[in-house]
Amino acid sequence: MIMTDTQSRTVWPAEASTAQLVSQMTEQVSTLVRDELALARVEMVEKGKRAGTGAGLLGGAGVLAMYGVGALLVTIGAALAVVWPAWLAALVVTVVVFALAGVAALLGKKQVQQAVPPAPTAAVDSSKRDVDAVKAAVRDGRHG
């Protein structure tokens, strides 16, 4: 049973002409494509909102961690200054911090290069299922 959106009436395949069936198929494919695009847009908006909230929280955590690391470095420098001259303790802490920054930068660069652009996976999967269903219907229609 095939329903048309514009007339809300049932057209049985045996009663419908080829032109009517092609017209109905065109309308249904057009509706399907619009619906899939709307699904993709909704999914990307939702992902964008979550990513924005997560980025804000991560930024705040980063600022707090930076202050914590600063306090820890001062503590380490003060502890080393007990056994070494203050300038040597400060130099050792500075060299270690720059070495860690270099390692973090290299690891971060590698992660950015491996990142893939976000995609509306649910919409893509749904579209693939729709295409497979249409292919199966066309194949069954030819052999049936």
NORDAHU-V197451 format. One record per backbone hydrogen bond with DSSP energy under -1.0 kcal/mol. NH is the residue of the N-H (numbers start at 1). CO is the residue of the C=O. Records with the same first field share a line. If there is no record, write none. Layout:
NH->CO + CO
This chain:
2->11
4->9
8->4
11->2
15->12
16->12
21->17
22->18
23->19
24->20
25->21
26->22
27->23
28->24
29->25
30->26
31->27
32->28
33->29
34->30
35->31
36->32
37->33
38->34
39->35
40->36
41->37
42->38
43->39
44->40
45->41
46->42
47->43
48->44
49->45
50->46
51->47
52->48
53->49
54->50
55->51
56->52
57->53
58->54
59->55
60->56
61->57
62->58
63->59
64->60
65->61
66->62
67->63
68->64
69->65
70->66
71->67
72->68
73->69
74->70
75->71
76->72
77->73
78->74
79->75
80->76
81->77
83->80
84->80
89->85
90->86
91->87
92->88
93->89
94->90
95->91
96->92
97->93
98->94
99->95
100->96
101->97
102->98
103->99
104->100
105->101
106->102
107->103
108->104
109->105
110->106
111->107
112->108
113->109
114->110
121->119
124->120
125->121
126->122
127->123
128->124
129->125
130->126
131->127
132->128
133->129
134->130
135->131
136->132
137->133
138->134
139->135
140->136
141->137
142->138
143->139
144->140
